[in-house]
Every structure is written in structure tokens, then in C-alpha cells.
Amino acid sequence: MRGIFFLLGIVELATEKLDASRQAALRSLLDDTSAPVRQALLAFFNEQGASAAPFLRDIANGPNRSLARHAAWFLNELKFSDPISEFRGFIRSLNYELETGSLLLARTVSPRLDIGECCTALDRIAGRCRELIVEPSTCREKCRILNRVMFHEWGFRGNVEHYTDPLNSLIDNVLTRRKGIPISLGTVYLLVADRLGIDLSPVNLPGHFVVGCYGEGEPFFVDPFENGLFRDGDEVFELLRSHRIVPQASDLAPTPIREVLSRSCRNLVNHYTAAGDLSRARLFASFVEEFEAAFARNT
């Protein structure tokens, strides 16, 4: 029973990342085949989630074949998914869809993200909008309803107090905390609009992000960071000028989903760097490189 009490001590000290001392302690227990130790280790690794997977994979591919066999057993039992590889596969597929991409991106940080719960949250917002929309309605009228539901009833808002918090860029956290930055709030807005059949497009402005409607006469633009403020093209240009940006006609064009997701990754590089989490900053920088490489191969 020494092993099980030893492990319980490790569990009490568990953090998101396994440090060197905990890794050494866990290595000493991997080849203990007693049922209590095995079950305790399984519970511990399962609790650690994706942070435990690299540790076990390193041992499974290492020179100690006995430990490698035991590490492989745990990996097989735990059936760890690899969200990072899944997101890289999505990038390389070139089959970009905003909801799938946003959820896969978020899973690279929160592997246990409940995708169904996120989709249900978006469905609930859309369902409330349907209760209020009276057909026939124009796109602008439907956006007014969406603004009312999302920003007033649900309370979504821009996180001006902690703008560089990386959680502002992750859709699961945006849905839970109901605050984010322009691109993440814009993503939620687009995903709800899609459920309602509202034809909107992402617009990556220099230094900002808005949502554009191009289907009814003169285009108009919705700013989710400003509680759904409507702007016409001239007002968008004035916004850019106020930030000392010389506007270009191309700034008002719809943006490909690839660039929306790549921009989200670039934001996370900057925000994780500001937070001192250089490991995750490098990870998201590698995703940006993947997007650029995939685009270059197919142009």
C-alpha cells in the first residue's frame, strides 16, 4: 500500500502542469501492477487530462521498454484525444467552418471542453431571438433583435478591464463569462446569426473586428464590442481614422474564415506572451504558421 499513499500525496499537490518532481514520482509507480495503484493512477491521469498525455507519450517512446509498455497501457486505457493534432489537421484540411474551427481552437487550451454545451448555449440565444423576430423582417431588423438578446438580455460585453486576458479569445469562456474582445464576440454573433438564417460576414478591420451585412442595399456593419452598434461604411472609415489608420476600400470586404481563425491565434500569441505563458504563445504561433503554410501550398 506504500504506492497508493505515495500517489495520494501527489494528487493533493497536483497542478495543471506536471513538474519534474511529480514526474519522477509517477515514473516510480508506473510499473506497479497492483489494482489499487493502477486505479489511482488512472484516476489521477484522467483528472490531469491533456497535460498528462505528453508525459505518458514521452515514456512510451523512451528507451526503458518496461516503462514504455506500462505507459502505453495507460494511454490506451485513458483514450486521450490530442486536441492540438486535431486542430492542426483542421488547418491542413482547408475545409474551414467558423463554428468547428472556433471549438477546436478552444479545445487546444481546454481539452475537456463540452462541445455540446457550447452549441446548446448558442442554440438558446438563437431560440430567444426567434421568439421576438416577426416575419417578414429585414436583416437590419433581425440584427436589432439579436443585439437586444445578446447584449441586453444575455449581458455579453467587451472586456475592456482585462482586454488581453487569453480567455477572451476562447469561445467556451466567452459563452460562459459573456465577455470577450471584438473578434470573439463577433464570432458568437455570427454563429447565432447563422442559426437564424441571417446572412452576415466577418470583417477583419485593421485593429478591430466587425460583422458586415451586404445583402440589402448599402452594406452596414455591426460592432459586437460596442453592444451591436450599427455603422455604415463612412462611419467605419471614421473609426479607422480615429485610430490613425488610413482606410482602404478593401477594409470593408468580407474576410475568409481562415483569416478569422488565424487572427484569433495571433491574438492569443500576443495575449499569452503578455501573460508570461510563453509555451502557449509558441503553440499558437505555430498554428499561425500552419495557416500560412496551408494557404501558400494551395495558391
QUISULQUI-V214609 format. One line per field, one symbol per residue. phi: phi as a letter, one per 20 degrees, with the letter a starting at -180 (. if undefined). burial: + if it has 16 or more other C-alpha atoms within 10 Angstrom, else -. Layout:
# QUISULQUI-V214609
phi->???
burial->???
This chain:
# QUISULQUI-V214609
phi->.gfffgfgffgfefcfdeefffffffgfdgeeefgffgfffgffffffmffeffgffgffdefefffgfffffffffflfecgffffffffffmeecfffffffgfffdcgegefffffffffffffffffdfdefcfgffffffffgffedfenfbfeffcfefgffedffffffembadgfffffggfffgffemeeccfcefgmbbcddddecmffccddffdlngecegfffffffffdmdefcgffefgdfggfffffgffgfgfffffenefffgfgffffgffgffffffdc
burial->--++--+--++------+---+---++-+++-----++-+++-+++-++++++-++--++------++++++-++----+--++--++-+++---+-++-++++++++-++-+----++-+++-++--++--+-----++-++++++++++----++++---+++++++++++++--++++++++++++++++--+-+-++++++---+++++------++++++-++-++-+--+++-+------+---+++++-++++++-++++++++++------++-++++++-++--+-----
